[in-house]
Amino acid sequence: MLIVFCAMIGMFMAWNTEASQPFSLQLFFWATLGIAMLSAAAAVVNCLIEKQIDAKMARTAWRPLPSGNLTTNQTLVFAILLGASGFMLLITFVNSITAYLTLATFAGYAFLYTVVLKPLTPQNIVIGGASGAMPPVLGWVAVNGSVSPEAWLLFLIIFVWTPPHFWALALYRVDDYKRTGLPMLPVTHGSKFTRLQILLYASLLLPVAISPVLVGMSSYFYLIVSSVATIYFIILCWKLYIEYSEKSARYVFRYSIYYLSLVFSGLIIDKLVMQIFV
């Protein structure tokens, strides 16, 4: 749902640029549905590839494949139907650039990240985060047919947000990851080092989050929302760094989800406020 929400934000922000086409409800519907279906297909393939790993983790053992509620063949057919249908919707009703870029994002997450990076390096989240940061770019391309620097700023926000988001989860699920043998950062470098990295990335979010204001993409309302949300995030990560507890790690993880929603909602509300009062 967060992926689809971020793609929607990319579309709305693209429609608010000078070079944009007029708003189209039909385009919005097909782009949202197509991106959602390909994203869902990537999640299905991820579950398929990590069936044995999921079975070893308390967080994922309930999933349909490791629990035996679905077979491998059923899952594979479902993934193919979802992916192919989503791709056809995008290439038919949106544009070919969006279709192929979404397909490349699907491949990056489902295969490059899941198969190659995740079991290879503790920096898997950082490198693989590029795929997870693509939704607003996909939404932007769906509207304008090309990628502008503003779209890459939205990409950068998610890219920098991803490591503290997932590493907070990995901290309180470290025993799960130890059982799987995956080289997640808390397993390979310990809790203290991971908490430092979380704090550093959260701090880096401050200049990144306010960058839309610096390029004239947003105004003071967004500046206030993004600054307050990010500073609070940094404070939470600082407290987690100073003294670890499972409760604080869980809270950082939960807030990170709210954070992204707050920041991107602030972008849209900022545009509405400026249209009303300026």
N, C-alpha and C positions, 0 to 999 in steps of 0.2 A: 504493500500500500504506500509505503514511503517512496519507493521508486516511482510509482505512478504519480504521486503528488508532486515530486520534484520535476517530472516531465511536464506536468500541467503548468508549473511555475515558469518553466522555460518557454512554453507557448505563450502564456500571458505576457511575460516580459518582452518577447519578440513582437507581439502585437502592439506594444507600446513604444516601439522604435519608429523613427521617421520613415524608414524604408519599408515598413511592414505592409502586408496586404490587409484589407479590412477583415474584421473578426468574422469567422465562419464557424457556426455551430457544428456543421457537418464535418469540417476538417478536424475540429477539436474532438469530436466523438470518435472518428475513425483512427486518428493518431493515438488517442488515449487507449482505445481498445487494442490496437495493434501492438503498441509498446507493452501494454499489460500482458498480452498473450505471450510475446517473445520472452519477457522477463520471467513469467511463470514457467515457461519451457526450460529456461536456464536453471531455475530452482529445482525443477523435476530432475534434470540431468545431474545436477549436483547431488541430489539425494540418491540417484541411481549409482553414481560413481563411488559415493561414500557410504554405501550400504553397510559394509563391515565396520567402518569407523563409527557410524551412528549407533550401531548395536552396542558399542563399548562405552558410550557416553550417556549418563543419566539424563542429560538435557535433550537428547535426540533419540533415545531408545524407543520412544512411543511412536515414532514416525511410521507411516504405513509399510515401508519396505522391511526394516528390521523387526517390526512387530508381527510381520506375516500377513497383514491385511491386504497387501497387494503383491502381485508377482512381478518379477523383472520384466517379463514380456508385456504385461499390462501397463507398467510404468513407461516402458520404451514407446509403446504405441501412443500413449497419452502425450508424451513429450513431442513426438513427431507431429501429431495432430495440432497441438498447441502452437508449436514453432512454425510449421508450414502455413497454418491459417493466419497467424499474426503477420508473417512476412508478406503473404498475398494481400492482406488488407492494406498494409502500408504501401506496397508498390502499386496497388490499384487505385486507392482512394487518397493517398497522401502524396508521396513522391519517391523516386527510386533512391535518392541519397539517404533519406531517412530509413528506408527499408534495409539498405546494405549496411549503413552505419549501426543500426540496431542489431542486425545479424552479427556484425563484427563484435559488438559489445557482448552479445550472447556467447560467442565463441571464446572471447577473452575471459569471461567469468567461468563458464562451464568447463572449459578445457585448460586454457593457459594458467588460470589461477588454481582451479581445483586439482588438476592432474599434475601440473609441473611445479608451480610456486609453493603451494601450501605444504607439501611434504619435503620441500627442498631447503627453504630458508626461513629464519624467524622474521625476516622482513617481508614475508608473504602478504601481509595486510597492507603494507605501504605500497608495494609494487602493484598488487592486484587491485588496490583501491581505485585505480584508474577506470576499471570497468564499472565499478559501483558509482563513480562520480559522473558518468555519462548521461544520465536521464535528462537533466535540464538542457544539455547540448542537443539531445535527440528532439526534445520539444521545440527548441529554437529552430532547428533545421526543418522540422515539419511545417513551420509557418513561413519561414523566409527562404528555404531552399539552399541556404549556405550558413556557414558558421562565422560569427563575428567575434571580436575580442570580448564583448560583453558576455557572450555565452561561456567563454573559457573562464571568466571570473566566477560564474556560478559553479562551473566544474571544479575550480580550485577550492572553493569553500567546502564542498563535499570531500574532496581529496584530502585536505588537511584535517577535516573532522573525523575521517574514517579510523585512523590509528587509535586515538583515545577512546573512541566508541567501542571498538572490538577488543582492545587490550584490557579495558575495564571488565568486560565479560570474561576474558581469558583468565584474569586474576582470580576471580572467585570460582572459576571452573577449571582450575589448574590441574586438579587430580584427574578429571576427565581427559584432558589433553595428554597427561603423562601416560595414561592407559593406552591411548591410541598411538603414541609414538610420534605425533606431529610436533615439529619444532616451533611451537608457539613461544613468543618472547618470554613469558613468565617461566616456562619450562627450561629454556636454554640459558637465560641470563638472570633469572630470579625476580622476586617481587619488587625489591627496591629499585633496580634498574628499570624495570617496566613502568613503575610509578613515575620515575623521573621522565621517561619518554612521554608518558601521558601528559604530564605537566608541560613539557616543552612544546608538544604539538598543540595543546590547548592554548598556550600563550601565543603561538604563531597564528592562531585563528583570529586574534584581535585585528591585526592589520589586514588580514585577508578578508574578514567579514565586512569591514568598513570600506573596502576597495570600491564597491559600486558607487559610493558617495563621492569618492575621489575622482572618478571619471565622469561624473554627472549623470550616472544611470539612476540614482536615487537621491533623495533629499534628507532633510534633518529628522523626519519622523523615523525613517529606517535607521539613520545613524544612532538615534537614541535606543531603539529596540535592539539592534545588533550589538551595540556596545554594552548595554546592561546585561543582555543574555550571555554574552561572551565573558564578561568580567565575572559573573556569577559562576560560570563553568570553570574558569581559571581558579577561583576560590575553592570550589569543590575538589578540583584536582590537586591543589596545594595541600588541602587537609588530608586527602588520600595519600599524598606523598609523605607528609610528616608522620602520619600514624595510620597503618593499614588496619582495616577491618572489613569483613565480608559485607557488612551492612553498607559501609561507605562506598565500596566498589560497585555494589548493586545500584546504589543511588546515582553514582556517576553514569553508569550505563543507561539507566532509565532517563535521567535528565538529558543525556546526549541525544536521545530520540526526540524529546520535547524541544531541545535546542534547535535542531535543524528545522522542525516545523515552525518554531517561533521566527527564526531568521527569514525563512522563505515566505512565510505569511506576511512578515513585515514589509517585504519587497512589494507585494501586491497592494497591501493597505496603503503604503506610501504613495503608490501611483494613484489610487482612488482619492486620497486626501488632496494630492496636488491638483487633480482634475477638478475637484470641488472648490478649492479655495484659491487657486491661482488662475 
